[in-house]
Amino acid sequence: MTAPGSVTVKVSSPQGAPAGVRVITVTNNVSTSCGLDYHPAIGFSAKGAALGIQATAPEGLGGAPAYPVRAGATAYAAVNLNPSGGNGPVADEINILADGSHMPNADGVSLPLAKPGSVVKPKVGLYRTTADDSLKTL
C-alpha cells in the first residue's frame, strides 16, 4: 500500500509529443520500495468542476497489479487526452490517483494542465521507467 505523502505526483507536456499527450510522474519519497497499480486512475476537470470522464487503460492486463518503484525512483505514465482528435469538453485540470486499488480517493491530487486540452475518450498508458516507454503502451 502506498501511504499518503510517500509519493510525489506531477504532470507535464513533453516536447515533441502529440498535443493531447501529458506525462504523469510518480516519485517514491520513502526509503523502501512501493508497488503501484499498472497505471494511475485519471479524471479531468474544467474550472473546478469534474467532467465525469475517466481515462481508460490498455485491455488484457493480468497478474499481480503492482508496478515496483524503488526508493527515490520515479514511474512514468503517459495520458492521451484525445486520441481521436475529436471535439469535446476542454479540461484545465487533471485528477490523478497514483494507486487506485490501494489509495483512498482522498489521496488523489488535482493538478492544473499548463496546456488545457479537449478530452474525448482519453487513454492512460502503463507505468514504466521512462516516459517514452509509457507512451508506447497507449
C-alpha positions in Angstrom: 0.0 0.0 0.0 1.2 3.5 -0.8 0.9 5.7 2.2 -0.2 9.4 1.9 2.9 11.6 1.4 5.1 8.8 0.3 4.9 9.7 -3.4 5.0 13.0 -5.3 2.8 13.3 -8.4 3.4 15.7 -11.2 2.1 16.3 -14.8 3.9 17.7 -17.8 3.5 18.2 -21.5 6.6 16.6 -23.1 8.3 18.4 -26.0 7.9 16.6 -29.3 4.8 14.6 -28.1 1.4 15.0 -29.8 -0.6 18.0 -28.5 -3.0 15.9 -26.3 -0.3 13.9 -24.6 0.7 14.5 -21.0 3.1 12.6 -18.8 2.4 11.7 -15.1 5.4 11.2 -12.9 5.2 9.4 -9.6 8.3 9.6 -7.4 8.7 7.4 -4.4 9.9 9.6 -1.5 10.4 6.9 1.2 13.4 4.7 1.9 11.6 1.5 0.9 10.2 0.2 -2.4 6.5 0.5 -3.1 4.1 -1.1 -5.6 1.7 0.8 -7.7 -1.2 -0.4 -9.9 -0.4 -0.9 -13.6 -1.5 2.7 -14.2 -2.8 5.7 -12.4 -6.5 6.5 -12.2 -7.1 9.6 -14.2 -10.1 12.0 -14.4 -10.5 15.6 -15.7 -12.0 18.9 -14.5 -12.8 22.2 -16.1 -13.0 25.4 -13.9 -13.1 23.2 -10.8 -16.0 21.0 -11.9 -15.4 17.3 -12.7 -16.1 16.4 -16.3 -17.1 12.8 -15.4 -14.6 11.5 -17.9 -12.1 8.8 -16.9 -9.1 7.7 -18.9 -9.1 4.1 -19.9 -6.2 1.7 -19.7 -5.0 -0.9 -22.2 -7.0 -4.1 -22.1 -5.8 -7.6 -21.3 -3.9 -6.8 -18.1 -3.3 -9.8 -15.8 -1.2 -10.9 -12.9 -0.4 -9.1 -9.8 -1.3 -5.4 -10.2 1.9 -3.9 -8.8 4.5 -1.9 -10.6 7.5 -1.8 -8.3 9.1 1.6 -7.6 12.4 1.6 -5.7 13.1 4.1 -3.0 13.8 7.5 -4.7 12.8 6.2 -8.1 10.2 7.6 -10.5 7.5 5.9 -12.5 6.1 7.4 -15.7 2.6 7.1 -17.2 1.5 8.7 -20.4 -2.0 10.1 -20.9 -3.6 11.0 -24.3 -6.5 13.4 -23.6 -7.9 13.0 -27.1 -6.5 10.1 -29.2 -9.3 10.6 -31.9 -8.7 14.3 -32.3 -12.5 14.9 -31.9 -14.3 17.8 -30.2 -15.1 17.5 -26.6 -15.0 19.5 -23.3 -11.8 21.3 -22.6 -10.1 20.2 -19.4 -7.8 22.6 -17.5 -7.1 20.2 -14.6 -6.2 16.6 -14.3 -7.1 14.5 -11.3 -4.7 11.7 -10.5 -4.8 8.8 -8.1 -1.4 7.2 -8.3 -2.5 3.8 -7.0 -6.3 3.5 -7.4 -6.5 0.0 -5.9 -4.6 0.8 -2.7 -5.1 4.5 -2.0 -8.3 6.2 -1.0 -9.7 8.9 -3.3 -8.8 11.5 -0.7 -5.1 10.8 -1.6 -5.6 11.9 -5.2 -4.2 15.1 -6.5 -5.6 17.7 -8.9 -3.1 19.5 -11.0 -3.5 22.3 -13.5 -2.8 21.5 -17.1 -0.3 24.0 -18.4 -1.9 23.5 -21.8 -5.7 22.8 -21.4 -7.0 20.3 -23.9 -10.1 18.8 -25.4 -10.9 15.5 -23.8 -12.5 12.7 -25.9 -12.1 9.0 -24.9 -8.8 9.6 -23.1 -6.3 6.8 -22.7 -3.7 6.2 -20.0 -0.6 4.2 -20.5 1.1 1.8 -18.1 3.7 2.8 -15.6 7.2 2.4 -17.0 10.7 3.6 -16.1 10.7 6.2 -18.9 8.0 8.5 -20.4 8.8 7.1 -23.9 8.3 3.5 -22.8 4.9 4.5 -21.3 3.9 6.3 -24.5 4.4 3.0 -26.3 1.7 1.4 -24.1 -1.1 3.8 -25.1 
